[in-house]
Amino acid sequence: MHAGNTKLCGPPLGVKCEAPPPPSASPSPSPPPSPKTPPPASVKEGTTPSQPAADTVASTGASSADDAKQDEGHKPVEGSTSTSFGVLAAFIGTLGIAGVAFVALRRRRGYKTKNFGPTASSARPSDPPRVEPHPPAAKAEASAALTFVRDDRGRFFELQDLLKATAEVLGTANLGVCYCATLTTGHSVVVKRFKEMNRVGKEDFEEHMRRLGRLSHPNLLPLVAYYYRKEEKLLIHDYVPNRSLANLLHGGGDERGMKKAALHWAARLKIVKGVARALSYLYDELCMLTVPHGHLKSSNILLDGHYEPLLTDYALVPVMNQSHAAQLMVAFKSPERKQFGRSSKKSDVWCLGLLILEMLTGKPPTYDLPKAAGAVPSAESLSSPQKPGPAAGNGTDLVTVVGSTPEGEWLDTVVDPDLRGEEEEDKEEMVKLIRVGMACCESNVDSRWELKTAIDKIEELKAKERPAPDEEQAFYSTVNNEDFNDVAIN
């Protein structure tokens, strides 16, 4: 019944059956892809994943052939059945490859969506990522905004208003350039530009600015707003029409026509008390800082319309570049900083002591800056016998000159000549204040007074009241109104 069937094989006939050919060589067509399964990326682009799929299918076919050889002698194997199994295995392998490719494609598109926005999810993998038409402009617009930090002040101008304002350069100081900007509304603000303020990142910087915005004291010039860029920072304050204390004590230079004002003892004591109170407030509110002020000096003290002192450039040490701060900020010139390489809670007390001596002698300290002609007080300039002392420019000139003069000679040789005509009662108070200044300037930080001790002693001092027709005449001995039209923030 099997006559003529030359390809018949199997154990009954004693003829060994040949292994079936690999399925890849089979002319059977591949099953169509499922309509619910998206094609892999390579198919979508018009290419075929021939090499990986062929390797997988060939491997599957070879495995089927080995299985057929192992099953010989156990059961009969027909060619059509073996071919069906091989095709099925190839189909399953192809579905596996398609599934892996589909998952990979989805992950790849999901990654692009996260980085380039929703429009990228509809783009083909080979297309360049699509982004918003003007993202740099949008970012610039978002970043080009002033941040106002005070709850008691409205947002009454923007950065664009500053750019349109009439600006006047008030001075180029150690820490930055200071401008006066008059807005179109007529309101004036002071803008100070800093470039060496990159010690902390944006989040820490903004948190510190918010902390400063919460400060409120009659003798602190409040921070109104700030502008942040990595390259530079802008701090905005209200404009103060009167001059700085340094201008009043030492004048602004003959070329500018600014004259030194002769301040009464009552005026100087009022300023010292205001500075001390503001410093005490900073120590209470910013107790987490080693140096709550850090840059206390006469050029950083302004006078408001009632001639109350206003401290500026306070609490900037945490955000200033440390190399820049060490070179230019006053607290970094303290004896402990030079001796031990670190500041202390009493570094601001040392600055207060120097300020007191400056106000009573009328001579500016040098803060270790290069000596300028006429800028450093000497024994001759103070009419005091000269004694061996430190070299000029070491920041202790005032301390050395006052300390080398007997206390009984302070009124005649150390005190500013403009104060020598005061009442005897006031002169006694001046001597007491000089003692406070010297105790605050003690080079041994352990022996230096605490801030609270110094403030208590200052508050005990008195000044004899002067009858005067107006407040301005009570404040100055001799003054020209034209001399008080500048602000100097250094």
C-alpha positions as a printed Julia matrix, in Angstrom:
490×3 Matrix{Float64}:
  0.0     0.0    0.0
  3.05    2.23   0.34
  4.48    1.25  -2.97
  6.19    4.11  -4.81
  6.67    6.19  -1.64
 10.42    6.44  -1.79
 10.59    8.98   1.12
  8.92    6.64   3.58
 11.11    6.07   6.71
 10.88    4.96  10.27
 11.82    2.05  12.57
  9.52   -0.51  10.94
 11.3    -0.1    7.6
 14.81    0.18   9.09
 15.26    3.49   7.25
 16.58    6.48   9.27
 14.55    9.67   8.84
 16.41   12.9    7.98
 16.15   15.92  10.27
 13.64   18.57   9.1
 15.15   21.71   7.52
 15.35   24.95   9.58
 12.08   26.89   9.59
 13.82   29.99   8.12
 14.16   28.07   4.89
 10.51   27.17   4.91
  8.43   28.9    2.24
  5.59   29.31   4.74
  4.67   33.0    5.02
  5.08   34.81   8.35
  1.84   35.44  10.17
  0.6    39.02   9.95
  1.28   41.27  12.97
 -1.51   41.71  15.45
 -3.44   44.92  14.82
 -3.46   45.69  18.56
  0.33   45.48  18.92
  2.31   48.48  17.61
  5.16   47.54  15.31
  8.7    47.87  16.64
 10.7    51.03  15.97
 12.71   49.47  13.18
  9.59   48.34  11.33
  8.03   51.75  11.75
 11.0    53.32  10.06
 10.72   50.98   7.05
 13.53   48.58   8.04
 13.49   44.93   9.1
 15.19   43.52  12.18
 16.59   40.7   10.03
 19.79   39.86  11.84
 18.57   39.56  15.47
 15.35   37.84  14.42
 17.12   35.45  12.05
 19.61   34.46  14.72
 16.8    33.79  17.15
 14.78   31.8   14.66
 17.81   29.78  13.51
 18.61   29.0   17.11
 15.04   27.87  17.65
 15.14   25.73  14.54
 18.39   24.07  15.57
 16.96   23.32  18.96
 13.93   21.7   17.33
 16.23   19.55  15.21
 18.13   18.36  18.26
 14.88   17.51  19.98
 13.82   15.5   16.94
 17.07   13.5   17.01
 16.68   12.81  20.73
 13.11   11.59  20.19
 14.08    9.11  17.5
 13.2     5.59  18.51
 10.47    6.74  20.86
  7.7     7.92  18.51
  7.25    8.51  14.82
  7.85   12.08  13.61
  6.18   13.31  10.46
  7.76   16.14   8.44
  4.67   18.35   8.38
  4.3    18.22  12.17
  7.96   19.16  12.78
  7.67   22.06  10.41
  4.59   23.35  12.22
  6.4    23.29  15.55
  9.35   25.19  14.05
  7.11   27.88  12.58
  5.28   28.24  15.89
  8.56   28.64  17.77
  9.74   31.23  15.25
  6.5    33.14  15.62
  6.78   33.16  19.43
 10.39   34.38  19.16
  9.35   37.15  16.8
  6.62   38.26  19.19
  9.18   38.36  22.03
 11.53   40.58  20.01
  8.64   42.84  19.07
  7.56   43.15  22.7
 11.06   44.07  23.87
 11.41   46.64  21.09
  8.01   48.12  21.92
  8.87   48.52  25.64
 12.22   50.07  24.79
 10.57   52.5   22.38
  8.01   53.56  25.0
 10.72   54.17  27.59
 12.75   56.15  25.1
  9.78   58.33  24.21
  8.87   58.76  27.87
 12.39   60.03  28.61
 12.17   62.57  25.8
  8.78   63.74  26.99
 10.18   64.46  30.46
 13.05   66.52  29.1
 11.54   68.34  26.16
  7.88   68.73  26.97
  4.68   67.05  25.74
  5.32   67.83  22.07
  8.18   65.36  21.94
  5.95   62.35  22.62
  4.41   62.63  19.16
  7.71   62.89  17.31
  9.47   59.96  15.72
 12.63   58.71  17.46
 14.8    59.86  14.61
 13.34   63.39  14.59
 15.11   66.17  16.54
 13.39   67.0   19.83
 10.73   69.66  19.57
 10.79   72.4   22.17
  8.82   75.55  22.86
  9.44   78.32  20.31
 11.19   80.73  22.74
 12.31   78.95  25.92
 15.35   81.22  26.49
 13.14   84.28  26.28
 10.65   82.68  28.66
 13.39   81.84  31.14
 14.85   85.32  30.85
 11.43   86.84  31.46
 10.9    84.63  34.49
 14.33   85.39  35.94
 14.25   89.11  35.12
 11.98   89.88  38.05
 12.6    91.65  41.3
 11.82   89.77  44.48
 10.32   91.98  47.19
 11.09   90.8   50.7
  9.05   93.04  52.99
  5.5    92.28  54.01
  4.79   95.92  54.86
  5.72   97.2   51.41
  3.83   96.85  48.16
  5.31   95.93  44.81
  5.45   99.46  43.46
  8.03   98.99  40.67
  9.59   96.29  38.5
 12.98   95.66  36.99
 11.85   97.29  33.76
 11.1   100.44  35.74
 14.65  100.47  37.04
 16.01  100.1   33.53
 13.96  103.11  32.43
 14.82  105.19  35.5
 17.24  108.08  35.6
 20.34  106.65  37.28
 23.19  108.38  39.03
 26.34  106.64  40.18
 26.74  107.38  43.86
 30.08  105.68  44.16
 32.18  102.63  43.49
 32.74  101.06  46.88
 34.68   98.07  48.12
 31.8    95.62  47.84
 30.01   96.96  44.78
 28.77   99.88  42.7
 26.01  102.03  44.15
 23.38  103.85  42.05
 20.49  106.15  42.76
 17.57  105.38  40.44
 14.74  107.89  40.13
 11.62  106.16  38.83
  9.09  107.76  36.52
  6.79  108.09  39.53
  9.35  110.34  41.19
 10.29  107.77  43.85
 14.03  107.21  44.32
 15.72  103.98  45.36
 19.33  102.97  45.9
 20.53  100.0   43.87
 23.73   98.3   44.86
 25.33   95.88  42.43
 27.44   92.98  43.74
 29.56   90.61  41.7
 31.43   88.85  44.52
 28.36   87.28  46.11
 28.49   83.64  45.03
 29.31   81.82  48.24
 25.96   80.0   48.33
 23.49   78.73  45.73
 20.28   80.39  44.69
 18.03   78.71  47.26
 20.28   79.59  50.2
 20.77   83.12  48.88
 17.03   83.71  48.56
 16.38   82.28  52.01
 18.95   84.68  53.49
 17.4    87.62  51.65
 13.98   86.7   53.05
 15.56   86.59  56.5
 16.95   90.1   56.02
 13.57   91.27  54.73
 11.98   90.29  58.03
 14.31   92.57  60.01
 12.75   95.78  61.25
 14.52   98.36  63.42
 14.55  102.17  63.42
 18.31  102.2   62.93
 18.54   99.67  60.09
 18.14  100.68  56.45
 15.64   98.02  55.34
 16.17   95.79  52.33
 13.26   96.37  49.93
 13.95   93.93  47.1
 16.67   91.99  45.34
 17.46   90.65  41.9
 19.31   87.35  41.47
 21.61   86.29  38.68
 24.52   83.91  38.97
 26.88   86.55  37.62
 25.66   89.44  39.8
 23.15   90.43  42.45
 21.23   93.66  42.99
 20.06   94.82  46.42
 17.5    97.63  46.5
 17.0   100.01  49.43
 15.16  103.28  49.94
 17.11  106.38  49.05
 18.38  108.43  52.0
 18.96  112.07  51.05
 21.47  112.92  53.76
 25.14  112.1   53.66
 26.89  109.22  55.34
 28.52  109.62  58.72
 31.94  109.38  57.08
 31.13  112.4   54.89
 30.05  114.41  57.9
 33.12  113.53  59.95
 35.78  113.76  57.26
 34.26  115.62  54.3
 33.99  114.38  50.74
 37.07  115.95  49.24
 37.8   119.49  48.07
 37.07  118.62  44.44
 33.45  117.85  45.32
 33.0   120.92  47.48
 31.89  118.88  50.5
 32.95  120.27  53.82
 33.37  118.54  57.11
 30.48  119.25  59.46
 31.13  120.15  63.05
 28.87  117.85  65.06
 27.92  118.66  68.63
 28.52  116.11  71.36
 24.78  115.5   71.64
 24.62  114.63  67.94
 27.56  112.22  68.16
 26.18  110.51  71.24
 22.8   110.13  69.51
 24.48  108.41  66.57
 26.54  106.09  68.79
 23.46  105.03  70.73
 21.51  104.35  67.55
 24.32  102.25  66.11
 24.66  100.27  69.34
 20.93   99.56  69.47
 20.84   98.39  65.87
 23.85   96.14  66.48
 22.17   94.65  69.55
 19.06   93.95  67.46
 21.13   92.17  64.81
 22.75   90.02  67.48
 19.33   89.01  68.78
 17.7    88.34  65.4
 20.7    86.79  63.65
 22.17   84.88  66.56
 23.0    81.99  64.21
 25.67   84.14  62.53
 29.14   84.46  63.96
 29.39   88.04  62.71
 25.85   89.5   62.46
 26.97   92.75  60.83
 30.47   92.17  59.5
 31.06   95.54  57.82
 30.37   98.22  60.44
 32.09  101.52  59.64
 31.21  105.19  59.31
 30.7   105.09  55.53
 28.06  102.37  56.04
 26.02  104.56  58.39
 23.52  106.94  56.79
 21.41  109.65  58.43
 17.67  109.87  57.83
 15.55  113.0   57.75
 15.64  113.19  61.55
 19.38  112.47  61.59
 18.92  109.03  63.09
 21.69  106.62  62.04
 20.8   103.88  59.58
 23.11  100.87  59.26
 23.7    99.45  55.78
 25.57   96.47  54.3
 24.77   94.35  57.34
 24.64   90.53  57.48
 26.28   90.02  54.08
 29.11   87.75  55.28
 27.1    84.51  54.72
 26.63   85.22  51.0
 29.89   87.01  50.13
 32.81   85.19  48.55
 35.1    84.49  51.48
 38.3    85.62  49.77
 36.6    88.91  48.89
 35.18   89.32  52.38
 38.52   88.62  54.04
 40.14   91.32  51.93
 37.54   94.08  52.22
 35.11   93.59  55.12
 35.94   95.34  58.37
 35.18   92.48  60.77
 37.83   90.41  59.01
 40.47   92.91  60.19
 39.91   92.11  63.86
 42.88   90.97  65.95
 41.5    87.45  66.42
 41.07   87.05  62.68
 44.68   87.97  62.12
 45.96   85.86  64.98
 43.81   82.74  64.7
 42.39   83.01  61.18
 38.75   83.12  62.31
 36.22   85.71  63.43
 34.24   85.67  66.66
 31.06   87.06  68.14
 33.17   89.95  69.39
 34.49   90.97  65.98
 31.57   93.39  65.55
 32.3    94.72  69.04
 35.83   95.56  67.87
 34.32   97.43  64.9
 32.03   99.34  67.26
 34.98  100.36  69.38
 36.85  101.7   66.38
 33.75  103.64  65.29
 33.5   105.24  68.74
 37.13  106.33  68.63
 36.64  107.67  65.1
 33.68  109.78  66.16
 35.46  111.26  69.17
 38.81  111.92  67.5
 37.43  112.93  64.1
 40.07  110.73  62.47
 39.36  107.68  60.27
 40.88  104.26  60.95
 42.65  102.5   58.1
 41.37   98.89  58.41
 44.64   97.55  57.01
 44.14   99.23  53.64
 47.03  100.96  51.82
 47.92  104.18  53.55
 46.65  107.31  51.82
 47.96  110.79  52.39
 46.22  112.33  55.38
 44.01  109.27  55.92
 45.79  107.77  58.92
 45.87  109.68  62.22
 49.27  110.17  63.73
 50.56  111.44  67.04
 51.25  114.81  65.43
 47.78  115.06  63.91
 46.24  114.35  67.3
 48.71  116.63  69.12
 49.83  113.66  71.17
 53.39  112.68  72.1
 54.49  109.97  69.68
 55.38  106.57  71.05
 56.52  103.4   69.29
 53.56  101.68  67.71
 52.51   99.44  64.86
 53.17  100.31  61.26
 50.67  102.46  59.44
 47.9   100.57  57.76
 47.46   97.79  60.33
 44.0    98.88  61.4
 44.95   99.75  65.0
 46.21  103.33  64.52
 43.44  104.93  66.56
 43.77  102.39  69.35
 47.52  102.89  69.49
 47.37  106.68  69.53
 44.62  106.87  72.15
 46.15  104.11  74.24
 49.56  105.77  74.22
 48.13  109.05  75.52
 47.48  109.51  79.26
 43.8   109.68  80.03
 44.19  113.1   81.59
 45.35  114.47  78.24
 42.6   112.97  76.1
 40.46  116.13  76.03
 43.36  118.34  74.99
 45.21  116.03  72.59
 42.93  113.22  71.4
 39.36  114.57  71.22
 38.24  116.29  68.01
 38.95  120.05  68.3
 35.31  120.71  67.32
 34.29  119.19  70.66
 36.7   121.07  72.91
 34.29  123.96  73.41
 31.58  121.77  74.95
 30.38  122.06  78.52
 32.47  120.47  81.24
 29.7   118.0   81.99
 29.74  116.83  78.38
 33.53  116.52  78.38
 33.34  114.08  81.29
 30.9   112.01  79.29
 33.29  112.05  76.3
 36.03  110.56  78.44
 33.68  107.8   79.56
 32.82  107.01  75.93
 36.5   106.84  74.98
 36.95  104.26  77.74
 34.11  102.23  76.23
 35.76  102.42  72.82
 39.09  101.25  74.14
 37.49   98.34  76.04
 35.74   97.26  72.82
 39.05   97.39  70.93
 40.94   95.14  73.32
 43.17   92.91  71.19
 42.7    89.94  73.53
 39.27   88.69  72.57
 38.73   87.14  76.01
 39.36   90.49  77.67
 37.24   92.44  75.2
 33.84   93.55  76.42
 30.71   91.72  75.5
 28.33   93.69  73.31
 25.71   93.89  76.05
 28.24   95.37  78.49
 29.27   98.0   75.97
 25.65   98.93  75.18
 24.74   99.25  78.86
 27.64  101.65  79.39
 26.71  103.67  76.3
 23.08  104.0   77.39
 24.23  105.5   80.7
 25.9   108.44  78.95
 24.15  111.79  78.73
 24.39  115.02  76.8
 23.34  118.44  77.95
 20.31  119.6   76.03
 20.73  122.64  73.8
 17.9   125.06  73.12
 17.71  125.55  69.36
 15.18  126.91  66.89
 15.13  123.74  64.83
 16.44  120.22  64.86
 19.06  120.76  62.2
 20.75  123.59  64.09
 20.73  121.45  67.23
 22.45  118.7   65.3
 25.3   120.66  63.72
 27.58  123.39  64.92
 28.28  124.73  61.43
 26.74  123.28  58.33
 25.86  124.17  54.75
 22.68  122.6   53.42
 24.26  122.14  50.0
 26.73  119.69  51.54
 24.03  117.11  52.29
 22.88  115.86  48.92
 24.86  112.66  48.59
 24.69  109.13  49.88
 27.85  107.09  50.22
 27.36  103.37  50.78
 30.71  101.65  50.95
